[in-house]
Amino acid sequence: MLDSVLVANRGEIARRVIRTARRLGVRTVAVYSEADAGLPYVREAGESVCIGPASPAQSYLDAEVILAAARRTGAGAIHPGYGFLSESPDFARRVIAEGLTWIGPQPDSIEQMGDKIRARNLMEKAGVPVAPGSHEPAADADAAVAEAERIGYPVMVKAAAGGGGIGMSAAGDAAALRAAFGTARSRAERFFGSPEILIERYLPRARHVEVQILGLADGRVLALGERDCSVQRRHQKVAEETPSPAVGPALRSRMLAAAVRAGEAVGYLNAGTVECLVDSDSGDFVFLEMNTRLQVEHPVTELVTGIDVVEQQFLIASGSGISFDPEAVRPSGHAIELRVYAEDPRRFLPSPGTITGWAEPAGPGIRVDSGYEAGNTVTPFYDPLLAKLCAHGDSRAEAIERAREAVGGFQVGGLKTNLPFHAELLASPEFVSGDYDTGIVSRMRSA
Amino acid sequence: MAEVRAEMVANVWRVVVAEGDHVEDGDTLVILESMKMEIPVLAEQSGTVSKLHVAEGDVVQEDDLIAVID
């Protein structure tokens, strides 16, 4: 096992990684920006290092200051969490060149999957179904329109290097596509440093279902079940559940097998997520992208399998075997995760501010991964995730019931949160029926 | 006269209009950025931008004055 780890992240995910590290007896180092000095993870780490001002570019995205912190504290490994530098092949290479252990996939896998066009082409070759789409970046709006005519409208316009829903939009005709292309291109350059744009068939009645994979040190790739992430606003996930109510045993076995093939095609090591779209009408699925890191919503998988995914990441990175028998994994019950965001529950606009009160729910099947406590300030510099509220039950109905009660018992004072939205979601007949798709939030808001 | 104020703490990412510009109801005046989201601030009436209180790179607090439209 590793003897020490620096967690190159902040908030709830830094805290969550530190929790497992401590349980395993691994010495922990947190890094924080000046804006985050008061957050719980900074205090809970064995040691913590201030790495710069609030601006992410000068702190959490600055590879050199993070590596300097690792040298100074003698940390032997780096866990990148999600976001920030987690999917930067250059950072992973720098970590390895420093003689440190990188808790993640090989830099080449990150690079191959980080370019959505390259990833699509690679998956198609490996026999993983992909949506009709471009095989190379669309050079300009005219090329995008020509491509869309070949593929068929509606199409989705995406930054090839993108993520987090930023720069994505759907277009139903050429005029809308030209506008979407311009927006996507400027966002792609600004947020991801690459103007390359991918055009893909858009499935309006689709569900977003992903598979957790683990690439083991001995070369095997395991699939740990699926997660349904169809509850989204602005193409960003708000709630996730496992198992997916839309996935029956036959579809599940096809999806899991395809995810394993996807991992094997790149010789994948460590935890990753293969994201797919499932066509609600036909039951077919297509590859969307692969996230080469720990996924935000990994706790629902942990709740139904009893497996600590972060622990497996540590074991795989240290070259050891995993802690469970892959043949003996029997997912049990149903789990739901609700992302608690600092945002108004109607329009989902950011709501930074100072937290004056904070009380987390507890009870059977309830797990809360939070990044804040009373007295902390939620600043405008980072994403709005305050906490992940998870509920596990023997059945979906029980998980929903427990989640409802927990939402009611989660008290956050001083700023607006989307907890009232989650209460609405858990009461909405569409969500409760299980028969929903990625349009559910906009339907709730237009009703 | 209409005062346009910030709805939240944010950074001013882009200032789209200049003092003296004529704007229509719904035009974008400035684009704020908060929590990795771009938030356009729109004119709520047509008129002339008589005063701009922010510049790109500024940090605005909730309720800070952004612009005045006459």
Chai-1 contact restraints between the chains, C-beta under 6 A:
chainA,res_idxA,chainB,res_idxB,connection_type,confidence,min_distance_angstrom,max_distance_angstrom,comment,restraint_id
A,P350,B,M8,contact,1.0,0.0,6.0,A-B,restraint_1
A,P350,B,S34,contact,1.0,0.0,6.0,A-B,restraint_2
A,P350,B,M35,contact,1.0,0.0,6.0,A-B,restraint_3
A,P350,B,M37,contact,1.0,0.0,6.0,A-B,restraint_4
A,P352,B,V9,contact,1.0,0.0,6.0,A-B,restraint_5
A,P380,B,V9,contact,1.0,0.0,6.0,A-B,restraint_6
A,P380,B,A10,contact,1.0,0.0,6.0,A-B,restraint_7
A,P380,B,S34,contact,1.0,0.0,6.0,A-B,restraint_8
A,P380,B,M35,contact,1.0,0.0,6.0,A-B,restraint_9
A,D383,B,M35,contact,1.0,0.0,6.0,A-B,restraint_10
A,D383,B,K36,contact,1.0,0.0,6.0,A-B,restraint_11
A,P384,B,M35,contact,1.0,0.0,6.0,A-B,restraint_12
